[in-house]
Amino acid sequence: MPRAGLSRTEVVAAGAQLADDLGYTNLALSPLAARLGVRTPSLYKHIDSLADLQHGIATLAMSELDQTLRDAMHGRSGSAALAAFAKAFRHYVTEYPGRYAATVGASTTGPEDPLLHSSTRVLESLQVVLRGYGIPERDMVHAIRTLRCTFHGFAALQASDGFQMREDVEDSFDWMIGFLDRGLSEIAHA
């Protein structure tokens, strides 16, 4: 019998917190069970496997990221939307590095998978930013990949204390956004 009050949602949320605390690569069922105050076999009442937990964490994270980005971008366009997306993305990755790591390379299980739904919405938010610059559809995938790599790289480096130079990280981040803004504006007007 599962612990009273324990649900799949709670198990996944605790797993996400554990991934943030210990690092996604250190996520395991035994420490999760200890954190929840149950024996490891009890987790199988709520999840099928470690892979199922990882998928649940990826789904949770992508859903949270989707909402965070949409809230940040609401009512903004052009460079303001770009900056809002970038700042919200960076904040999420640095605040929740373990659960964000779960999203990188996470596979979906089919067209009804909530992870696919949230992932699609995140990409749609990025498309909104790019359409605000007038990026043509033929360039959309390339532009999405470029921005995703740039935002992911900056945020992942910051989350892992990868910036060791004395110059202010905020100044570098603002410079990066300005650089992207000028580049996107130039592409749209070429």
TIFI-522198 format. One record per residue: x, y, z of N, C-alpha, C, O in turn. Coordinates in steps of 0.05 Angstrom, whole numbers, plus 5000, padded with zeros to 4 digits. Layout:
REM TIFI-522198
{rec {X Y Z} {X Y Z} {X Y Z} {X Y Z}}
...
END
This chain:
REM TIFI-522198
{rec {5017 4976 5000} {5000 5000 5000} {5018 5025 5000} {5036 5027 5016}}
{rec {5013 5044 4982} {5029 5068 4982} {5025 5085 5007} {5004 5084 5020}}
{rec {5046 5100 5014} {5044 5118 5037} {5020 5136 5034} {5016 5147 5012}}
{rec {5004 5140 5055} {4981 5157 5053} {4989 5185 5044} {5007 5197 5055}}
{rec {4975 5195 5024} {4981 5222 5014} {5002 5223 4993} {5005 5244 4980}}
{rec {5018 5202 4989} {5039 5202 4969} {5026 5197 4942} {5010 5178 4939}}
{rec {5034 5213 4922} {5023 5209 4895} {5045 5211 4875} {5068 5218 4881}}
{rec {5039 5204 4850} {5058 5207 4829} {5068 5235 4827} {5092 5240 4823}}
{rec {5050 5254 4829} {5058 5283 4827} {5079 5289 4849} {5098 5303 4843}}
{rec {5075 5280 4873} {5094 5285 4895} {5120 5271 4890} {5141 5282 4896}}
{rec {5119 5247 4880} {5144 5232 4875} {5160 5246 4853} {5185 5250 4856}}
{rec {5147 5255 4832} {5161 5269 4811} {5172 5296 4821} {5195 5303 4814}}
{rec {5156 5310 4836} {5166 5336 4847} {5190 5332 4865} {5209 5348 4864}}
{rec {5189 5312 4882} {5212 5306 4900} {5236 5297 4883} {5259 5304 4890}}
{rec {5231 5282 4862} {5253 5275 4844} {5266 5299 4830} {5290 5300 4827}}
{rec {5249 5318 4822} {5259 5342 4810} {5276 5358 4830} {5297 5368 4822}}
{rec {5267 5360 4854} {5282 5375 4875} {5308 5360 4880} {5329 5373 4884}}
{rec {5308 5334 4881} {5332 5318 4885} {5352 5322 4862} {5376 5325 4867}}
{rec {5342 5323 4838} {5359 5328 4815} {5371 5356 4816} {5395 5359 4810}}
{rec {5356 5375 4826} {5367 5402 4829} {5388 5403 4851} {5409 5416 4848}}
{rec {5384 5388 4872} {5402 5388 4895} {5428 5373 4890} {5450 5382 4897}}
{rec {5425 5349 4878} {5448 5331 4874} {5460 5331 4846} {5482 5322 4842}}
{rec {5445 5341 4827} {5453 5340 4799} {5437 5317 4786} {5433 5296 4797}}
{rec {5429 5322 4761} {5412 5303 4747} {5426 5276 4743} {5413 5256 4745}}
{rec {5451 5277 4738} {5466 5252 4734} {5468 5235 4759} {5474 5211 4758}}
{rec {5463 5247 4782} {5464 5232 4808} {5436 5223 4817} {5433 5212 4839}}
{rec {5416 5228 4801} {5388 5221 4808} {5386 5190 4810} {5394 5176 4792}}
{rec {5376 5180 4832} {5372 5152 4836} {5348 5147 4854} {5339 5166 4869}}
{rec {5336 5124 4853} {5312 5118 4868} {5316 5116 4898} {5299 5124 4914}}
{rec {5339 5104 4906} {5344 5100 4934} {5344 5127 4950} {5330 5129 4970}}
{rec {5359 5147 4941} {5359 5172 4956} {5331 5186 4954} {5324 5201 4973}}
{rec {5317 5182 4932} {5290 5193 4930} {5272 5181 4951} {5257 5195 4964}}
{rec {5273 5154 4953} {5256 5141 4973} {5263 5151 5001} {5245 5155 5017}}
{rec {5288 5154 5007} {5297 5163 5033} {5285 5191 5038} {5276 5198 5060}}
{rec {5287 5208 5018} {5276 5235 5020} {5246 5235 5026} {5236 5252 5041}}
{rec {5232 5217 5014} {5203 5215 5017} {5195 5199 5042} {5172 5198 5049}}
{rec {5215 5186 5055} {5209 5171 5079} {5195 5144 5073} {5179 5135 5089}}
{rec {5202 5132 5050} {5190 5106 5043} {5213 5088 5034} {5236 5097 5030}}
{rec {5207 5063 5031} {5227 5044 5021} {5226 5046 4990} {5205 5052 4978}}
{rec {5248 5040 4978} {5251 5042 4949} {5228 5027 4934} {5217 5038 4915}}
{rec {5222 5002 4942} {5200 4988 4927} {5173 5003 4928} {5157 4999 4910}}
{rec {5169 5019 4948} {5144 5034 4950} {5141 5055 4927} {5119 5062 4920}}
{rec {5163 5063 4916} {5162 5083 4894} {5149 5071 4870} {5137 5085 4854}}
{rec {5151 5044 4867} {5140 5031 4843} {5109 5031 4843} {5097 5023 4823}}
{rec {5097 5040 4864} {5068 5044 4864} {5060 5069 4848} {5038 5073 4840}}
{rec {5081 5087 4844} {5076 5113 4832} {5091 5117 4806} {5083 5133 4789}}
{rec {5113 5104 4803} {5130 5106 4778} {5137 5077 4770} {5139 5059 4786}}
{rec {5142 5074 4744} {5149 5048 4734} {5179 5041 4736} {5187 5018 4739}}
{rec {5196 5062 4735} {5225 5058 4734} {5238 5085 4738} {5225 5106 4739}}
{rec {5265 5084 4739} {5280 5109 4739} {5275 5125 4713} {5272 5149 4714}}
{rec {5274 5111 4691} {5268 5124 4665} {5241 5138 4666} {5238 5160 4655}}
{rec {5221 5126 4678} {5194 5138 4681} {5196 5163 4698} {5183 5183 4692}}
{rec {5211 5162 4720} {5215 5185 4737} {5229 5207 4721} {5221 5231 4723}}
{rec {5250 5201 4706} {5264 5220 4690} {5246 5234 4670} {5247 5258 4666}}
{rec {5228 5218 4657} {5209 5229 4638} {5190 5248 4653} {5183 5269 4643}}
{rec {5181 5239 4676} {5163 5256 4692} {5176 5283 4700} {5163 5304 4699}}
{rec {5201 5282 4707} {5216 5306 4714} {5219 5324 4689} {5215 5348 4691}}
{rec {5226 5312 4667} {5228 5328 4642} {5202 5341 4635} {5201 5364 4626}}
{rec {5180 5327 4638} {5153 5338 4633} {5147 5361 4651} {5138 5382 4643}}
{rec {5152 5357 4677} {5148 5378 4697} {5164 5402 4690} {5154 5425 4690}}
{rec {5190 5398 4684} {5208 5421 4678} {5199 5436 4653} {5199 5460 4653}}
{rec {5192 5421 4632} {5185 5434 4607} {5159 5450 4611} {5155 5471 4599}}
{rec {5141 5439 4627} {5116 5453 4633} {5121 5479 4648} {5110 5500 4642}}
{rec {5138 5477 4668} {5146 5500 4684} {5160 5521 4666} {5154 5545 4668}}
{rec {5178 5512 4650} {5193 5530 4632} {5174 5544 4612} {5176 5568 4608}}
{rec {5155 5528 4601} {5135 5540 4583} {5120 5562 4596} {5118 5584 4585}}
{rec {5110 5558 4620} {5095 5578 4634} {5112 5602 4641} {5103 5625 4639}}
{rec {5136 5597 4650} {5155 5619 4657} {5160 5637 4633} {5160 5661 4635}}
{rec {5166 5624 4610} {5171 5640 4586} {5147 5656 4577} {5150 5679 4570}}
{rec {5124 5643 4577} {5100 5657 4568} {5093 5680 4586} {5086 5702 4577}}
{rec {5096 5677 4612} {5091 5699 4631} {5111 5722 4626} {5103 5745 4626}}
{rec {5136 5715 4622} {5157 5736 4618} {5152 5751 4592} {5157 5775 4591}}
{rec {5144 5738 4571} {5141 5750 4545} {5114 5764 4541} {5111 5780 4522}}
{rec {5095 5760 4558} {5068 5770 4555} {5069 5800 4549} {5079 5816 4565}}
{rec {5057 5808 4527} {5055 5836 4519} {5080 5848 4508} {5081 5873 4504}}
{rec {5100 5832 4503} {5125 5843 4492} {5130 5833 4464} {5120 5812 4455}}
{rec {5145 5849 4449} {5152 5841 4421} {5180 5852 4415} {5191 5868 4430}}
{rec {5191 5842 4393} {5217 5852 4384} {5239 5847 4405} {5240 5825 4417}}
{rec {5256 5866 4409} {5279 5863 4427} {5270 5858 4456} {5284 5845 4471}}
{rec {5247 5870 4463} {5237 5866 4490} {5229 5837 4495} {5233 5825 4516}}
{rec {5217 5824 4474} {5209 5796 4476} {5234 5778 4477} {5235 5759 4492}}
{rec {5254 5785 4460} {5279 5770 4460} {5292 5771 4488} {5300 5750 4498}}
{rec {5294 5794 4499} {5307 5797 4526} {5291 5783 4547} {5302 5770 4565}}
{rec {5264 5785 4546} {5247 5772 4566} {5250 5741 4564} {5253 5728 4584}}
{rec {5250 5731 4539} {5254 5702 4536} {5281 5693 4547} {5283 5674 4562}}
{rec {5302 5707 4539} {5329 5700 4547} {5333 5701 4577} {5344 5683 4589}}
{rec {5323 5722 4590} {5325 5725 4619} {5310 5704 4634} {5319 5693 4653}}
{rec {5285 5699 4625} {5269 5678 4638} {5281 5651 4635} {5281 5635 4653}}
{rec {5291 5645 4611} {5304 5619 4606} {5328 5616 4624} {5331 5595 4637}}
{rec {5345 5636 4624} {5369 5635 4641} {5362 5632 4670} {5375 5616 4684}}
{rec {5343 5646 4679} {5335 5644 4707} {5326 5616 4714} {5333 5605 4735}}
{rec {5309 5604 4697} {5299 5578 4702} {5322 5557 4703} {5323 5541 4721}}
{rec {5341 5559 4684} {5363 5540 4683} {5381 5542 4708} {5389 5522 4719}}
{rec {5387 5567 4716} {5404 5570 4739} {5390 5564 4765} {5403 5556 4785}}
{rec {5364 5568 4766} {5349 5562 4790} {5343 5532 4793} {5343 5522 4816}}
{rec {5338 5519 4771} {5331 5490 4771} {5349 5474 4752} {5339 5463 4732}}
{rec {5374 5473 4757} {5392 5460 4738} {5388 5430 4734} {5391 5420 4712}}
{rec {5380 5416 4755} {5375 5387 4752} {5351 5381 4736} {5352 5364 4718}}
{rec {5329 5394 4742} {5305 5388 4726} {5307 5398 4697} {5297 5386 4679}}
{rec {5322 5421 4693} {5326 5430 4666} {5343 5409 4650} {5337 5403 4627}}
{rec {5363 5398 4663} {5380 5378 4651} {5363 5354 4641} {5370 5341 4622}}
{rec {5342 5348 4655} {5324 5326 4648} {5311 5331 4621} {5303 5312 4607}}
{rec {5308 5356 4613} {5295 5362 4588} {5313 5359 4563} {5303 5355 4541}}
{rec {5339 5360 4568} {5358 5360 4545} {5359 5331 4534} {5369 5313 4548}}
{rec {5350 5328 4510} {5350 5302 4497} {5328 5283 4506} {5328 5260 4499}}
{rec {5309 5293 4522} {5287 5276 4532} {5269 5268 4508} {5261 5285 4492}}
{rec {5263 5243 4507} {5246 5232 4485} {5217 5233 4493} {5210 5229 4517}}
{rec {5200 5237 4474} {5171 5236 4479} {5161 5208 4472} {5173 5193 4457}}
{rec {5138 5202 4484} {5127 5175 4481} {5105 5173 4459} {5095 5152 4453}}
{rec {5098 5196 4447} {5078 5196 4427} {5063 5222 4426} {5070 5241 4441}}
{rec {5044 5225 4408} {5030 5250 4404} {5014 5261 4428} {5008 5284 4429}}
{rec {5007 5243 4446} {4992 5252 4470} {5009 5258 4494} {4999 5265 4515}}
{rec {5035 5255 4491} {5054 5259 4513} {5054 5289 4522} {5058 5306 4505}}
{rec {5049 5294 4547} {5050 5322 4557} {5077 5336 4553} {5078 5360 4551}}
{rec {5098 5320 4552} {5125 5331 4547} {5126 5343 4519} {5137 5364 4515}}
{rec {5114 5329 4500} {5113 5339 4472} {5097 5365 4471} {5105 5384 4458}}
{rec {5075 5366 4485} {5058 5390 4486} {5073 5414 4496} {5074 5435 4484}}
{rec {5086 5410 4519} {5101 5433 4532} {5125 5440 4515} {5131 5464 4512}}
{rec {5139 5421 4504} {5162 5427 4487} {5154 5443 4462} {5167 5462 4454}}
{rec {5131 5435 4451} {5121 5449 4427} {5114 5478 4435} {5120 5496 4419}}
{rec {5103 5482 4458} {5095 5509 4466} {5120 5527 4471} {5120 5551 4466}}
{rec {5142 5515 4482} {5167 5530 4485} {5177 5538 4458} {5186 5561 4454}}
{rec {5177 5520 4439} {5187 5527 4412} {5169 5548 4399} {5178 5566 4385}}
{rec {5143 5547 4404} {5124 5567 4394} {5131 5594 4405} {5129 5615 4391}}
{rec {5138 5595 4431} {5146 5621 4443} {5171 5632 4429} {5172 5656 4424}}
{rec {5189 5615 4423} {5214 5624 4409} {5207 5633 4381} {5218 5653 4371}}
{rec {5188 5620 4368} {5179 5628 4341} {5166 5655 4342} {5170 5672 4324}}
{rec {5151 5661 4364} {5139 5687 4367} {5160 5709 4368} {5157 5730 4355}}
{rec {5181 5704 4383} {5203 5723 4384} {5215 5728 4356} {5218 5751 4348}}
{rec {5220 5706 4342} {5232 5708 4316} {5214 5721 4295} {5223 5736 4278}}
{rec {5188 5715 4297} {5169 5727 4278} {5168 5757 4283} {5163 5773 4264}}
{rec {5172 5766 4307} {5173 5794 4314} {5196 5809 4299} {5194 5833 4295}}
{rec {5216 5794 4292} {5238 5805 4277} {5234 5802 4246} {5250 5813 4231}}
{rec {5213 5788 4239} {5208 5783 4211} {5225 5762 4199} {5230 5762 4174}}
{rec {5234 5743 4215} {5251 5721 4205} {5233 5704 4186} {5212 5695 4194}}
{rec {5242 5699 4161} {5226 5683 4143} {5224 5654 4152} {5242 5644 4165}}
{rec {5203 5641 4145} {5198 5613 4152} {5221 5595 4143} {5227 5576 4157}}
{rec {5233 5601 4120} {5255 5584 4110} {5279 5584 4129} {5295 5566 4129}}
{rec {5281 5605 4145} {5304 5608 4164} {5296 5601 4193} {5313 5602 4211}}
{rec {5271 5595 4198} {5261 5592 4225} {5275 5570 4241} {5284 5575 4263}}
{rec {5279 5547 4229} {5292 5525 4244} {5321 5533 4251} {5330 5527 4273}}
{rec {5335 5545 4232} {5362 5553 4237} {5363 5574 4260} {5381 5573 4277}}
{rec {5345 5593 4259} {5344 5614 4279} {5337 5603 4307} {5349 5611 4327}}
{rec {5318 5584 4307} {5311 5571 4333} {5335 5557 4344} {5341 5560 4368}}
{rec {5348 5541 4328} {5371 5526 4338} {5394 5545 4347} {5406 5539 4368}}
{rec {5398 5566 4333} {5419 5586 4341} {5412 5598 4368} {5429 5599 4386}}
{rec {5388 5607 4372} {5380 5619 4398} {5380 5598 4420} {5390 5604 4442}}
{rec {5370 5575 4414} {5370 5554 4435} {5398 5547 4444} {5403 5545 4468}}
{rec {5416 5544 4425} {5444 5538 4432} {5456 5561 4448} {5470 5556 4468}}
{rec {5451 5585 4440} {5462 5608 4454} {5452 5610 4482} {5467 5613 4501}}
{rec {5425 5609 4486} {5413 5612 4512} {5421 5588 4530} {5428 5592 4554}}
{rec {5420 5564 4519} {5427 5541 4534} {5456 5542 4543} {5462 5537 4567}}
{rec {5473 5549 4525} {5502 5550 4531} {5508 5569 4553} {5523 5563 4571}}
{rec {5497 5593 4551} {5503 5614 4571} {5492 5605 4598} {5507 5606 4618}}
{rec {5467 5596 4598} {5455 5589 4624} {5468 5564 4636} {5473 5564 4661}}
{rec {5475 5544 4620} {5488 5520 4631} {5515 5527 4642} {5523 5516 4663}}
{rec {5530 5544 4628} {5557 5552 4638} {5554 5567 4664} {5569 5562 4683}}
{rec {5535 5585 4666} {5531 5600 4690} {5522 5581 4713} {5532 5584 4736}}
{rec {5504 5563 4707} {5494 5545 4728} {5517 5527 4739} {5516 5519 4763}}
{rec {5537 5522 4723} {5559 5505 4732} {5584 5521 4740} {5606 5510 4741}}
{rec {5580 5547 4745} {5602 5565 4753} {5624 5565 4732} {5648 5566 4738}}
{rec {5616 5565 4707} {5635 5564 4685} {5647 5591 4677} {5665 5592 4660}}
{rec {5636 5613 4688} {5647 5639 4682} {5666 5648 4704} {5657 5655 4726}}
{rec {5692 5646 4699} {5712 5652 4720} {5726 5679 4715} {5742 5687 4732}}
{rec {5720 5692 4694} {5733 5719 4689} {5721 5739 4708} {5698 5736 4717}}
{rec {5735 5760 4713} {5726 5780 4733} {5704 5798 4722} {5690 5811 4738}}
{rec {5701 5800 4696} {5681 5818 4685} {5653 5808 4694} {5649 5784 4697}}
{rec {5635 5827 4697} {5608 5821 4707} {5592 5803 4687} {5591 5810 4663}}
{rec {5581 5782 4696} {5565 5763 4680} {5541 5778 4669} {5533 5773 4646}}
{rec {5529 5795 4685} {5505 5810 4675} {5512 5827 4651} {5496 5829 4632}}
{rec {5535 5839 4651} {5544 5856 4628} {5547 5838 4604} {5539 5846 4582}}
{rec {5559 5814 4607} {5562 5796 4585} {5535 5787 4574} {5531 5784 4550}}
{rec {5517 5781 4592} {5490 5772 4584} {5476 5794 4568} {5464 5789 4547}}
{rec {5477 5819 4578} {5464 5841 4563} {5478 5845 4536} {5464 5851 4516}}
{rec {5504 5842 4535} {5519 5845 4510} {5509 5824 4490} {5505 5829 4467}}
{rec {5506 5799 4500} {5497 5777 4483} {5469 5783 4472} {5464 5779 4448}}
{rec {5451 5793 4489} {5424 5799 4479} {5425 5821 4458} {5412 5819 4437}}
{rec {5441 5841 4463} {5444 5863 4443} {5456 5852 4416} {5447 5860 4395}}
{rec {5475 5835 4419} {5488 5822 4395} {5467 5806 4379} {5465 5809 4355}}
{rec {5451 5790 4393} {5430 5775 4380} {5409 5793 4367} {5400 5788 4345}}
{rec {5402 5813 4382} {5382 5832 4372} {5391 5845 4345} {5376 5846 4326}}
{rec {5416 5854 4345} {5427 5867 4320} {5428 5846 4298} {5421 5853 4275}}
{rec {5437 5822 4304} {5439 5801 4283} {5412 5794 4272} {5409 5791 4247}}
{rec {5392 5790 4289} {5365 5783 4280} {5353 5806 4264} {5340 5801 4243}}
{rec {5357 5830 4272} {5347 5853 4257} {5360 5855 4229} {5347 5861 4209}}
{rec {5385 5849 4228} {5400 5850 4202} {5390 5828 4183} {5386 5833 4160}}
{rec {5386 5804 4194} {5376 5782 4177} {5349 5788 4166} {5343 5783 4142}}
{rec {5332 5799 4182} {5305 5805 4174} {5304 5827 4152} {5286 5827 4136}}
{rec {5324 5844 4152} {5324 5867 4133} {5343 5862 4110} {5348 5880 4094}}
{rec {5353 5837 4108} {5372 5831 4086} {5358 5825 4061} {5370 5819 4040}}
END
